[in-house]
Every structure is written in C-alpha cells, then in structure tokens.
Amino acid sequence: MTTHVPGFDLSLAREVLDSQPFSRLVGARISAFEDGEAVLEVDIRDDLRQQNGFLHGGVLSYAADNAITFAAGSALGPAVLTAGFSIQYVRPATGRSLLARASVVHAGRRQAVVRCDLLTVDEDGTETLCAVAQGTVLSVNGSER
C-alpha cells in the first residue's frame, strides 16, 4: 500500500524530469504519476538505435531507472535515489515509442521496491513487452548528501 505525497503531483514530476539534461536529450516525458505508479515515454528515433536498428539497451535501462525512481518518489517523496536495479531484456525493442510502466511493490518509510515493464508501441497502438526491471529506491531527505 502506498501513500500520497502532498504537493508531489504530475506537474511537479514533469518539472523534475525536465530539469534532467539527459532526459531532455532523449526526449523523455512523464505521462502518468500517482500513488506508487509512474509512466515514462520515449519516442524511438534513429539516433537512439543500435547497429541492428533496435532501440539501444542503454535507453531501455535509462527509462527503467527513471520510471522506477519516479514511481518510488510518488510514495516516498521527491528526495529519492535509485539504490540499484536489474533489467531483463525479453526481445529487441522496435516500434514508434517506448513506455516504461513502473509500480511500487512495497514501500516502507525509507525505501521502496518497484517493478517496471518496458513496452514498445507500434504505429497501430499495439504494445509489446521488451524488458522487465526491478529496483530499490532510497529516500535521502537531505541527510545522506
């Protein structure tokens, strides 16, 4: 069960994402953010592909890491950092966009465990699972900086 963090809403989450230069570089955007869940989207562009034409695994990892952290932040508050995560690639990522859908599995006072499904979306709107990630996110509250 997650709790709502007052004042940390979709609008503020979008501001936080936009303050990250790398997120702007890849063109990431948050389309959902609420009570332990977040969805990050990235349009698949040629400059984000690897040599075989698939979306680069680093972009998938980035999307998983950020979606995991935002989902946890919706439960723990905005002062959070990823402690670690793992990703399993299921199939090559192709399509027009990438969705990273993250949801908190468990949240305590200082940390959260989050699962993230990474899906590609084709031109016709069909979603295909391409990777699954799980991570642990810690609340920093200014004391660990």
GROMACS elastic network, one bead per residue, 0.5 to 0.9 nm:
[ bonds ]
;  ai    aj funct       b0    kb
    1    35     6  0.89599   500
    1    36     6  0.84056   500
    1   104     6  0.84532   500
    1   105     6  0.82330   500
    1   106     6  0.69931   500
    1   107     6  0.72391   500
    2    35     6  0.60238   500
    2    36     6  0.58049   500
    2    74     6  0.84568   500
    2    75     6  0.55636   500
    2    76     6  0.85496   500
    2   104     6  0.75419   500
    2   105     6  0.89454   500
    2   106     6  0.76846   500
    2   107     6  0.64265   500
    2   108     6  0.87249   500
    3    35     6  0.61207   500
    3    36     6  0.75916   500
    3    74     6  0.80320   500
    3    75     6  0.54968   500
    3    76     6  0.79930   500
    3   107     6  0.88435   500
    4     8     6  0.83156   500
    4    34     6  0.76345   500
    4    35     6  0.53717   500
    4    36     6  0.80910   500
    4    74     6  0.68123   500
    4    75     6  0.61213   500
    4    76     6  0.85572   500
    4    77     6  0.87672   500
    5     8     6  0.57128   500
    5     9     6  0.80177   500
    5    35     6  0.78364   500
    5    73     6  0.84005   500
    5    74     6  0.61995   500
    5    75     6  0.62368   500
    5    76     6  0.70589   500
    5    77     6  0.58577   500
    5    78     6  0.86198   500
    6     9     6  0.77270   500
    6    77     6  0.85541   500
    7    12     6  0.78506   500
    8    11     6  0.79676   500
    8    12     6  0.58975   500
    8    13     6  0.68585   500
    8    34     6  0.88372   500
    8    73     6  0.84073   500
    8    74     6  0.68175   500
    8    77     6  0.70499   500
    8    78     6  0.70115   500
    9    12     6  0.54357   500
    9    13     6  0.61118   500
    9    14     6  0.86612   500
    9    33     6  0.67898   500
    9    34     6  0.69543   500
    9    74     6  0.77655   500
   10    14     6  0.61137   500
   10    15     6  0.86718   500
   10    30     6  0.77478   500
   10    31     6  0.80352   500
   10    32     6  0.68016   500
   10    33     6  0.52680   500
   10    34     6  0.72787   500
   11    14     6  0.52201   500
   11    15     6  0.64645   500
   11    16     6  0.88651   500
   11    33     6  0.89841   500
   12    16     6  0.62313   500
   12    17     6  0.86444   500
   13    16     6  0.50738   500
   13    17     6  0.61980   500
   13    18     6  0.85632   500
   13    30     6  0.74365   500
   13    33     6  0.73360   500
   13    70     6  0.75588   500
   13    74     6  0.87901   500
   13    78     6  0.84315   500
   14    17     6  0.50905   500
   14    18     6  0.60514   500
   14    19     6  0.86047   500
   14    29     6  0.71118   500
   14    30     6  0.61194   500
   14    31     6  0.86588   500
   15    18     6  0.50652   500
   15    19     6  0.62444   500
   16    19     6  0.51643   500
   16    20     6  0.69818   500
   16    78     6  0.88113   500
   17    20     6  0.54844   500
   17    21     6  0.86062   500
   17    23     6  0.65150   500
   17    24     6  0.79134   500
   17    28     6  0.79034   500
   17    29     6  0.72862   500
   17    30     6  0.76477   500
   17    66     6  0.87524   500
   18    21     6  0.72555   500
   18    23     6  0.68008   500
   18    24     6  0.61883   500
   18    28     6  0.84630   500
   18    29     6  0.80760   500
   19    23     6  0.80990   500
   19    24     6  0.79954   500
   20    23     6  0.53154   500
   20    24     6  0.64987   500
   20    25     6  0.87986   500
   21    24     6  0.51501   500
   21    25     6  0.62009   500
   21    26     6  0.89437   500
   22    26     6  0.64159   500
   22    27     6  0.84718   500
   22    28     6  0.88105   500
   23    26     6  0.54105   500
   23    27     6  0.60252   500
   23    28     6  0.53074   500
   23    29     6  0.79449   500
   23    62     6  0.87433   500
   23    66     6  0.89542   500
   24    28     6  0.62274   500
   24    29     6  0.84549   500
   25    28     6  0.78910   500
   26    42     6  0.70155   500
   26    43     6  0.82499   500
   26    45     6  0.89594   500
   26    48     6  0.76657   500
   26    59     6  0.80712   500
   27    41     6  0.83908   500
   27    42     6  0.60430   500
   27    43     6  0.70673   500
   28    40     6  0.66817   500
   28    41     6  0.55937   500
   28    43     6  0.76047   500
   28    63     6  0.81012   500
   29    39     6  0.84744   500
   29    40     6  0.56710   500
   29    41     6  0.53093   500
   29    42     6  0.66830   500
   30    33     6  0.71963   500
   30    38     6  0.72887   500
   30    39     6  0.57575   500
   30    41     6  0.62201   500
   30    67     6  0.84693   500
   31    38     6  0.76724   500
   31    39     6  0.56282   500
   31    40     6  0.61980   500
   31    41     6  0.69491   500
   32    37     6  0.74011   500
   32    38     6  0.51938   500
   32    40     6  0.74320   500
   32   101     6  0.88473   500
   33    36     6  0.77727   500
   33    37     6  0.57010   500
   33    39     6  0.66231   500
   33    40     6  0.89884   500
   33    70     6  0.76299   500
   33    71     6  0.70360   500
   33    74     6  0.70734   500
   34    37     6  0.53384   500
   34    38     6  0.65459   500
   34    71     6  0.76351   500
   34    74     6  0.61013   500
   34    75     6  0.83949   500
   35    38     6  0.85409   500
   35    71     6  0.77606   500
   35    72     6  0.89172   500
   35    74     6  0.56233   500
   35    75     6  0.59940   500
   35   103     6  0.88381   500
   35   104     6  0.86558   500
   36    70     6  0.84203   500
   36    72     6  0.60131   500
   36    73     6  0.76614   500
   36    74     6  0.53166   500
   36    75     6  0.51725   500
   36    76     6  0.87251   500
   36   102     6  0.81372   500
   36   103     6  0.55539   500
   36   104     6  0.50253   500
   36   105     6  0.83935   500
   36   107     6  0.85934   500
   36   114     6  0.86190   500
   37    67     6  0.84561   500
   37    68     6  0.85337   500
   37    70     6  0.77162   500
   37    72     6  0.75994   500
   37    74     6  0.70489   500
   37    75     6  0.84712   500
   37   101     6  0.74919   500
   37   102     6  0.55948   500
   37   104     6  0.64224   500
   37   114     6  0.89938   500
   38    67     6  0.58854   500
   38    68     6  0.75781   500
   38    69     6  0.87625   500
   38    70     6  0.60499   500
   38    72     6  0.85237   500
   38    74     6  0.79837   500
   38   100     6  0.80437   500
   38   101     6  0.60630   500
   38   102     6  0.53450   500
   38   103     6  0.66206   500
   39    67     6  0.62012   500
   39    70     6  0.85377   500
   39    71     6  0.81082   500
   39    99     6  0.66551   500
   39   100     6  0.54946   500
   39   102     6  0.62614   500
   39   103     6  0.88436   500
   40    63     6  0.66667   500
   40    64     6  0.83981   500
   40    66     6  0.76528   500
   40    67     6  0.56842   500
   40    70     6  0.88576   500
   40    98     6  0.81391   500
   40    99     6  0.58404   500
   40   100     6  0.50732   500
   40   101     6  0.66867   500
   40   102     6  0.84043   500
   41    63     6  0.77738   500
   41    97     6  0.69718   500
   41    98     6  0.55772   500
   41   100     6  0.63734   500
   41   101     6  0.88090   500
   42    45     6  0.88234   500
   42    59     6  0.87423   500
   42    63     6  0.78558   500
   42    96     6  0.89268   500
   42    97     6  0.56515   500
   42    98     6  0.51387   500
   42    99     6  0.67733   500
   42   100     6  0.85750   500
   43    95     6  0.89208   500
   43    96     6  0.60791   500
   43    98     6  0.62031   500
   43    99     6  0.89008   500
   44    47     6  0.84330   500
   44    48     6  0.65724   500
   44    49     6  0.77052   500
   44    55     6  0.68000   500
   44    94     6  0.78097   500
   44    95     6  0.69030   500
   44    96     6  0.52600   500
   44    98     6  0.66578   500
   44   120     6  0.88341   500
   45    48     6  0.54303   500
   45    49     6  0.69318   500
   45    55     6  0.81866   500
   45    96     6  0.78242   500
   45    97     6  0.84217   500
   46    49     6  0.54196   500
   46    50     6  0.85957   500
   46    53     6  0.77660   500
   46    55     6  0.83669   500
   47    50     6  0.82567   500
   48    54     6  0.84542   500
   48    55     6  0.58913   500
   48    56     6  0.60228   500
   48    58     6  0.89864   500
   48    59     6  0.71026   500
   49    52     6  0.76868   500
   49    53     6  0.54039   500
   49    54     6  0.52008   500
   49    57     6  0.86847   500
   49    59     6  0.87009   500
   50    53     6  0.55331   500
   50    54     6  0.56692   500
   50    55     6  0.61126   500
   50    57     6  0.81235   500
   51    54     6  0.74876   500
   51    56     6  0.86331   500
   52    55     6  0.88749   500
   53    56     6  0.84467   500
   53    94     6  0.79222   500
   54    57     6  0.85244   500
   54    92     6  0.59911   500
   54    93     6  0.54363   500
   54    94     6  0.55845   500
   54    95     6  0.88474   500
   55    58     6  0.84686   500
   55    59     6  0.69997   500
   55    60     6  0.75441   500
   55    92     6  0.73576   500
   55    93     6  0.52730   500
   55    94     6  0.62991   500
   55    95     6  0.87480   500
   55    98     6  0.88711   500
   56    59     6  0.54713   500
   56    60     6  0.68124   500
   56    61     6  0.89625   500
   56    92     6  0.89432   500
   56    93     6  0.80049   500
   57    61     6  0.61738   500
   57    62     6  0.85498   500
   57    89     6  0.82178   500
   57    92     6  0.87956   500
   57    93     6  0.85090   500
   58    62     6  0.60309   500
   58    63     6  0.85514   500
   59    62     6  0.50029   500
   59    63     6  0.61409   500
   59    64     6  0.85617   500
   60    63     6  0.51709   500
   60    64     6  0.61663   500
   60    65     6  0.86056   500
   60    87     6  0.88115   500
   60    89     6  0.88723   500
   60    93     6  0.85535   500
   60    98     6  0.81040   500
   60   100     6  0.82344   500
   60   118     6  0.73134   500
   60   130     6  0.89393   500
   60   131     6  0.77847   500
   61    64     6  0.50882   500
   61    65     6  0.60352   500
   61    66     6  0.85499   500
   61    86     6  0.87335   500
   61    87     6  0.70679   500
   61   133     6  0.83725   500
   62    65     6  0.51806   500
   62    66     6  0.61551   500
   62    67     6  0.84932   500
   63    66     6  0.53176   500
   63    67     6  0.59488   500
   63    68     6  0.83411   500
   63    98     6  0.84134   500
   63    99     6  0.80608   500
   63   100     6  0.59610   500
   63   118     6  0.80395   500
   64    67     6  0.52493   500
   64    68     6  0.59055   500
   64    69     6  0.84742   500
   64    85     6  0.85868   500
   64    87     6  0.79173   500
   64   100     6  0.59401   500
   64   101     6  0.81335   500
   64   102     6  0.77185   500
   64   115     6  0.89117   500
   64   116     6  0.62058   500
   64   117     6  0.78443   500
   64   118     6  0.70826   500
   64   131     6  0.89894   500
   64   132     6  0.82598   500
   64   133     6  0.64170   500
   64   134     6  0.82545   500
   64   135     6  0.87692   500
   65    68     6  0.52456   500
   65    69     6  0.61979   500
   65    70     6  0.86974   500
   65    82     6  0.72589   500
   65    84     6  0.86328   500
   65    85     6  0.71495   500
   65   116     6  0.87204   500
   65   133     6  0.83695   500
   65   134     6  0.88264   500
   65   135     6  0.76594   500
   66    69     6  0.50816   500
   66    70     6  0.60954   500
   66    71     6  0.85338   500
   66    82     6  0.85059   500
   66   100     6  0.87004   500
   67    70     6  0.51338   500
   67    71     6  0.60479   500
   67    72     6  0.85223   500
   67   100     6  0.61059   500
   67   101     6  0.67394   500
   67   102     6  0.56110   500
   67   103     6  0.86003   500
   67   116     6  0.72408   500
   68    71     6  0.52732   500
   68    72     6  0.62382   500
   68    73     6  0.85513   500
   68    82     6  0.79203   500
   68    85     6  0.86682   500
   68   100     6  0.85611   500
   68   101     6  0.82820   500
   68   102     6  0.54646   500
   68   103     6  0.73038   500
   68   104     6  0.80118   500
   68   113     6  0.85326   500
   68   114     6  0.58117   500
   68   115     6  0.69412   500
   68   116     6  0.63901   500
   68   133     6  0.84851   500
   68   134     6  0.76210   500
   68   135     6  0.65680   500
   68   136     6  0.81286   500
   68   137     6  0.76948   500
   69    72     6  0.51341   500
   69    73     6  0.59868   500
   69    74     6  0.86896   500
   69    80     6  0.70548   500
   69    81     6  0.66994   500
   69    82     6  0.60375   500
   69   102     6  0.86673   500
   69   114     6  0.81783   500
   69   135     6  0.83131   500
   69   136     6  0.83712   500
   69   137     6  0.62348   500
   69   138     6  0.89167   500
   70    74     6  0.62567   500
   70    75     6  0.88708   500
   70    78     6  0.80446   500
   70    80     6  0.85305   500
   70   102     6  0.82265   500
   71    74     6  0.52857   500
   71    75     6  0.69643   500
   71    76     6  0.89366   500
   71   101     6  0.88365   500
   71   102     6  0.59459   500
   71   103     6  0.58311   500
   71   104     6  0.63085   500
   71   114     6  0.73217   500
   72    75     6  0.52561   500
   72    76     6  0.59715   500
   72    77     6  0.77575   500
   72    78     6  0.86859   500
   72    80     6  0.77046   500
   72   102     6  0.87086   500
   72   103     6  0.77667   500
   72   104     6  0.61803   500
   72   107     6  0.76574   500
   72   111     6  0.80017   500
   72   112     6  0.58558   500
   72   113     6  0.75683   500
   72   114     6  0.67964   500
   72   136     6  0.84958   500
   72   137     6  0.64054   500
   72   138     6  0.83900   500
   72   139     6  0.88754   500
   73    78     6  0.50097   500
   73    79     6  0.71494   500
   73    80     6  0.61282   500
   73    81     6  0.87621   500
   73   112     6  0.87860   500
   73   137     6  0.83088   500
   73   139     6  0.81222   500
   74    77     6  0.57769   500
   74    78     6  0.71626   500
   75    78     6  0.87911   500
   75   104     6  0.78904   500
   75   107     6  0.70050   500
   75   108     6  0.89719   500
   75   112     6  0.80075   500
   76    79     6  0.78380   500
   76    80     6  0.74166   500
   76   107     6  0.75224   500
   76   108     6  0.80909   500
   76   109     6  0.70934   500
   76   110     6  0.72105   500
   76   111     6  0.73756   500
   76   112     6  0.76036   500
   76   138     6  0.83393   500
   76   139     6  0.64122   500
   77    80     6  0.70040   500
   77   139     6  0.74556   500
   77   141     6  0.85828   500
   78   139     6  0.82216   500
   78   141     6  0.86036   500
   79   138     6  0.85456   500
   79   139     6  0.58654   500
   79   140     6  0.55429   500
   79   141     6  0.54679   500
   79   142     6  0.73362   500
   80   111     6  0.86368   500
   80   137     6  0.65498   500
   80   138     6  0.54624   500
   80   140     6  0.54155   500
   80   141     6  0.74807   500
   81   136     6  0.88319   500
   81   137     6  0.56421   500
   81   138     6  0.54836   500
   81   139     6  0.66513   500
   81   140     6  0.69665   500
   82    85     6  0.74738   500
   82   135     6  0.72512   500
   82   136     6  0.61374   500
   82   138     6  0.62774   500
   82   139     6  0.89869   500
   83   135     6  0.74661   500
   83   136     6  0.54797   500
   83   137     6  0.52361   500
   83   138     6  0.61756   500
   84   134     6  0.86060   500
   84   135     6  0.55867   500
   84   136     6  0.56023   500
   84   137     6  0.72049   500
   85   133     6  0.68896   500
   85   134     6  0.54834   500
   85   136     6  0.63131   500
   85   137     6  0.86821   500
   86   132     6  0.84477   500
   86   133     6  0.54836   500
   86   134     6  0.55999   500
   86   135     6  0.63947   500
   87   116     6  0.89268   500
   87   131     6  0.68238   500
   87   132     6  0.57078   500
   87   134     6  0.66735   500
   87   135     6  0.87405   500
   88   130     6  0.87180   500
   88   131     6  0.54914   500
   88   132     6  0.53328   500
   88   133     6  0.62040   500
   89    92     6  0.76170   500
   89   130     6  0.60637   500
   89   132     6  0.66302   500
   89   133     6  0.86137   500
   90    93     6  0.89583   500
   90   129     6  0.71434   500
   90   132     6  0.74099   500
   91   128     6  0.89656   500
   91   129     6  0.75608   500
   91   131     6  0.69717   500
   92   130     6  0.62449   500
   92   131     6  0.86725   500
   93    98     6  0.81026   500
   93   119     6  0.79370   500
   93   120     6  0.62633   500
   93   128     6  0.84363   500
   93   129     6  0.84652   500
   93   130     6  0.57467   500
   93   131     6  0.84892   500
   94    97     6  0.80890   500
   94    98     6  0.85816   500
   94   120     6  0.64292   500
   94   121     6  0.80683   500
   94   122     6  0.77020   500
   94   128     6  0.89619   500
   94   130     6  0.87805   500
   95    98     6  0.77579   500
   95   120     6  0.57903   500
   95   121     6  0.55377   500
   95   123     6  0.68812   500
   95   127     6  0.89865   500
   95   128     6  0.89720   500
   96   120     6  0.72310   500
   96   121     6  0.58804   500
   96   122     6  0.54185   500
   96   123     6  0.61297   500
   97   119     6  0.84269   500
   97   120     6  0.56425   500
   97   121     6  0.52742   500
   97   122     6  0.71997   500
   97   123     6  0.87872   500
   98   118     6  0.69427   500
   98   119     6  0.57343   500
   98   121     6  0.62366   500
   99   117     6  0.79875   500
   99   118     6  0.56431   500
   99   119     6  0.51244   500
   99   120     6  0.61147   500
   99   121     6  0.74197   500
   99   127     6  0.87580   500
  100   116     6  0.63465   500
  100   117     6  0.58258   500
  100   119     6  0.64961   500
  100   120     6  0.88347   500
  101   115     6  0.82512   500
  101   116     6  0.53383   500
  101   117     6  0.52892   500
  101   118     6  0.63903   500
  101   119     6  0.80259   500
  102   114     6  0.65830   500
  102   115     6  0.55348   500
  102   117     6  0.64642   500
  102   118     6  0.86055   500
  102   133     6  0.88083   500
  102   134     6  0.88357   500
  103   113     6  0.87364   500
  103   114     6  0.55657   500
  103   115     6  0.55810   500
  103   116     6  0.64804   500
  103   117     6  0.89640   500
  104   107     6  0.67558   500
  104   112     6  0.66915   500
  104   113     6  0.59469   500
  104   115     6  0.64144   500
  104   116     6  0.88293   500
  105   112     6  0.74844   500
  105   113     6  0.55535   500
  105   114     6  0.52339   500
  105   115     6  0.65563   500
  106   111     6  0.84581   500
  106   112     6  0.55685   500
  106   113     6  0.52813   500
  106   114     6  0.70855   500
  107   110     6  0.78440   500
  107   111     6  0.59622   500
  107   113     6  0.64197   500
  107   114     6  0.85237   500
  108   111     6  0.54850   500
  108   112     6  0.61228   500
  108   113     6  0.89779   500
  109   112     6  0.82484   500
  109   139     6  0.79728   500
  110   137     6  0.84714   500
  110   138     6  0.57869   500
  110   139     6  0.50067   500
  110   140     6  0.78629   500
  111   136     6  0.68525   500
  111   137     6  0.54574   500
  111   139     6  0.58744   500
  112   135     6  0.82269   500
  112   136     6  0.56708   500
  112   137     6  0.52806   500
  112   138     6  0.66633   500
  112   139     6  0.84498   500
  113   134     6  0.72552   500
  113   135     6  0.57378   500
  113   137     6  0.65068   500
  114   133     6  0.83746   500
  114   134     6  0.55942   500
  114   135     6  0.53463   500
  114   136     6  0.63608   500
  114   137     6  0.77634   500
  115   132     6  0.75723   500
  115   133     6  0.58845   500
  115   135     6  0.66261   500
  116   131     6  0.84702   500
  116   132     6  0.58182   500
  116   134     6  0.60076   500
  116   135     6  0.82842   500
  117   129     6  0.70101   500
  117   130     6  0.80272   500
  117   131     6  0.62547   500
  117   133     6  0.64553   500
  117   134     6  0.88121   500
  118   128     6  0.84074   500
  118   129     6  0.59449   500
  118   130     6  0.58241   500
  118   131     6  0.50621   500
  118   132     6  0.59622   500
  118   133     6  0.78310   500
  119   127     6  0.59437   500
  119   128     6  0.51486   500
  119   130     6  0.54721   500
  119   131     6  0.70588   500
  119   132     6  0.88694   500
  120   126     6  0.80301   500
  120   127     6  0.55141   500
  120   128     6  0.52635   500
  120   129     6  0.65720   500
  120   130     6  0.68199   500
  121   124     6  0.78747   500
  121   125     6  0.55523   500
  121   126     6  0.54576   500
  121   128     6  0.65486   500
  122   125     6  0.52031   500
  122   126     6  0.52612   500
  122   127     6  0.66098   500
  122   128     6  0.81619   500
  123   126     6  0.74119   500
  129   132     6  0.79123   500
  139   142     6  0.88187   500
  140   143     6  0.61708   500
  140   144     6  0.57569   500
  140   145     6  0.74380   500
  141   144     6  0.74418   500
  141   145     6  0.86910   500
  142   145     6  0.58227   500
